[in-house]
Amino acid sequence: MSISASLLPEFDQEMANLRKTLERLPDDKLDWTPHPKSKSMGWFANHLANLPSWLVFTMKDDKLDINPPGGQGYREPAGSNRADILAQFDKNLADGRKALEGATDQQLMATWKLLSGGNEVLAMPRLAVIRSMVLNHMIHHRGQLTIYYRLNDIPVPALYGPSADEGSF
């Protein structure tokens, strides 16, 4: 079995859980934040919707400079409501899954670099980038978003087991 084939079930499960979480996003709370230093609920939702697109960046090129010298820096698309955010997520999910499906073991083991202003931020095998910068990163921020939901009495979906709001998956 290829590395990508072994990773796809986990990817599919995590993306299904992410979509379930994003479906609960309230349009009237996108600017809500629990603290002045915190990102808004809308920021987290948009960031989460865009994380699957990092699979495309990671598989397409050997590096990405998010702040290229003399060029425009990386900017995530931002939806202004749940429908826009879900549409962006669905597109990024389809594109990201396709990139992962087509990845060879050799490609996944090759080094990929993240740069900022021409300076190396990280360099690791693409597989490690997918696990850390896409999946683990997404799981982390999805957890933050569910805390925001709890603080706003928005039902938290059952993800890995029952939640206080849902007794089953």
VEXDREN-2710 file (C-alpha; in Angstrom, 1 decimal):
% VEXDREN-2710
k/r/px/py/pz
1/MET/0.0/0.0/0.0
2/SER/1.3/3.5/-0.8
3/ILE/1.8/6.1/1.8
4/SER/-0.9/8.3/0.3
5/ALA/-3.4/5.4/0.3
6/SER/-2.6/4.8/4.0
7/LEU/-3.1/8.4/4.8
8/LEU/-6.4/9.0/2.9
9/PRO/-8.7/7.3/5.5
10/GLU/-7.4/9.6/8.3
11/PHE/-7.6/12.6/6.0
12/ASP/-11.2/11.8/5.0
13/GLN/-12.2/11.3/8.6
14/GLU/-10.6/14.6/9.8
15/MET/-12.1/16.5/6.9
16/ALA/-15.6/15.1/7.5
17/ASN/-15.3/16.2/11.2
18/LEU/-14.1/19.6/10.1
19/ARG/-17.0/20.1/7.7
20/LYS/-19.4/19.0/10.5
21/THR/-17.8/21.7/12.7
22/LEU/-17.9/24.4/10.0
23/GLU/-21.6/23.6/9.3
24/ARG/-22.5/25.0/12.8
25/LEU/-20.8/28.3/12.2
26/PRO/-23.2/31.1/13.1
27/ASP/-23.2/34.0/10.6
28/ASP/-24.0/36.5/13.3
29/LYS/-20.9/35.5/15.4
30/LEU/-18.0/35.7/12.9
31/ASP/-16.5/38.7/14.7
32/TRP/-16.8/37.1/18.1
33/THR/-13.7/36.7/20.1
34/PRO/-13.2/35.6/23.8
35/HIS/-10.3/38.0/24.4
36/PRO/-8.7/41.0/22.7
37/LYS/-5.6/38.9/21.9
38/SER/-7.7/36.1/20.3
39/LYS/-8.5/35.6/16.7
40/SER/-12.2/35.8/15.8
41/MET/-14.6/32.9/15.2
42/GLY/-14.7/33.9/11.5
43/TRP/-10.9/34.0/11.3
44/PHE/-10.6/30.4/12.6
45/ALA/-13.4/29.2/10.2
46/ASN/-11.7/30.8/7.2
47/HIS/-8.3/29.5/8.2
48/LEU/-9.7/26.0/8.7
49/ALA/-11.5/26.1/5.3
50/ASN/-8.2/27.0/3.6
51/LEU/-5.9/24.5/5.3
52/PRO/-6.7/21.7/2.8
53/SER/-5.3/23.9/0.1
54/TRP/-1.8/23.5/1.7
55/LEU/-1.8/20.0/0.3
56/VAL/-1.8/21.5/-3.2
57/PHE/1.0/24.0/-2.4
58/THR/3.0/21.2/-0.7
59/MET/2.7/18.7/-3.6
60/LYS/3.0/21.2/-6.5
61/ASP/6.3/22.9/-5.6
62/ASP/9.4/22.2/-3.5
63/LYS/8.8/25.4/-1.4
64/LEU/6.5/28.2/-0.7
65/ASP/7.6/31.7/0.3
66/ILE/4.7/33.3/2.2
67/ASN/6.3/36.7/2.1
68/PRO/8.5/36.7/-1.0
69/PRO/11.0/39.5/-1.3
70/GLY/9.5/42.2/-3.6
71/GLY/6.3/40.2/-4.0
72/GLN/2.9/40.0/-2.5
73/GLY/2.7/37.7/0.6
74/TYR/0.4/34.8/1.0
75/ARG/-3.2/35.7/1.8
76/GLU/-6.0/33.3/2.5
77/PRO/-9.4/33.9/0.9
78/ALA/-11.9/34.9/3.4
79/GLY/-15.6/34.2/3.2
80/SER/-18.0/36.6/4.9
81/ASN/-20.6/33.9/5.9
82/ARG/-21.0/30.2/6.5
83/ALA/-22.1/29.4/3.0
84/ASP/-19.0/31.1/1.5
85/ILE/-16.7/29.4/4.0
86/LEU/-18.2/26.0/3.3
87/ALA/-17.9/26.5/-0.4
88/GLN/-14.3/27.5/0.0
89/PHE/-13.7/24.4/2.2
90/ASP/-15.4/22.1/-0.3
91/LYS/-13.2/23.4/-3.2
92/ASN/-10.0/23.2/-1.1
93/LEU/-10.9/19.7/0.1
94/ALA/-11.5/18.4/-3.4
95/ASP/-8.2/19.9/-4.7
96/GLY/-6.3/18.8/-1.6
97/ARG/-7.6/15.3/-1.7
98/LYS/-6.7/15.0/-5.4
99/ALA/-3.2/16.2/-4.7
100/LEU/-2.8/13.6/-1.9
101/GLU/-4.3/10.8/-4.0
102/GLY/-1.8/11.5/-6.8
103/ALA/1.3/11.7/-4.5
104/THR/3.9/9.0/-4.9
105/ASP/5.9/7.7/-2.0
106/GLN/9.0/9.3/-3.5
107/GLN/7.3/12.7/-3.6
108/LEU/6.0/12.4/0.0
109/MET/9.5/11.6/1.3
110/ALA/11.1/14.5/-0.6
111/THR/11.9/17.7/1.4
112/TRP/9.6/20.7/1.2
113/LYS/10.4/24.1/2.5
114/LEU/8.4/27.0/3.9
115/LEU/10.1/30.3/3.5
116/SER/9.3/33.8/4.7
117/GLY/11.1/36.7/3.0
118/GLY/13.5/34.2/1.4
119/ASN/14.5/32.8/4.8
120/GLU/13.8/29.2/5.7
121/VAL/11.1/28.7/8.3
122/LEU/11.0/24.9/8.1
123/ALA/12.2/22.1/5.9
124/MET/10.9/18.5/6.2
125/PRO/9.5/15.7/4.1
126/ARG/6.2/16.5/2.5
127/LEU/4.6/13.7/4.5
128/ALA/5.6/15.5/7.7
129/VAL/4.3/18.7/6.3
130/ILE/0.9/17.1/5.6
131/ARG/0.8/15.6/9.1
132/SER/1.9/18.7/11.0
133/MET/1.1/21.7/8.9
134/VAL/-2.2/20.4/7.5
135/LEU/-3.8/17.7/9.7
136/ASN/-2.4/18.4/13.2
137/HIS/-2.7/22.2/12.6
138/MET/-6.3/21.7/11.5
139/ILE/-7.1/19.5/14.5
140/HIS/-5.6/22.2/16.8
141/HIS/-7.6/25.1/15.4
142/ARG/-10.8/23.0/15.1
143/GLY/-10.5/22.4/18.8
144/GLN/-10.2/26.1/19.4
145/LEU/-13.3/26.7/17.3
146/THR/-15.3/24.2/19.3
147/ILE/-14.3/26.0/22.5
148/TYR/-15.7/29.2/20.9
149/TYR/-18.9/27.3/20.1
150/ARG/-19.2/26.1/23.7
151/LEU/-18.7/29.7/25.0
152/ASN/-21.5/30.8/22.7
153/ASP/-23.9/27.9/23.4
154/ILE/-23.5/26.6/19.9
155/PRO/-23.9/22.8/20.0
156/VAL/-20.5/21.1/19.7
157/PRO/-20.5/18.2/17.3
158/ALA/-19.5/14.7/18.3
159/LEU/-16.1/14.2/16.6
160/TYR/-14.1/11.4/18.2
161/GLY/-16.9/10.3/20.6
162/PRO/-20.0/11.9/22.0
163/SER/-20.0/15.5/22.9
164/ALA/-22.0/17.1/25.7
165/ASP/-24.5/18.2/23.0
166/GLU/-24.6/15.0/20.9
167/GLY/-24.7/11.5/22.5
168/SER/-23.5/9.7/19.5
169/PHE/-21.5/10.2/16.3
END
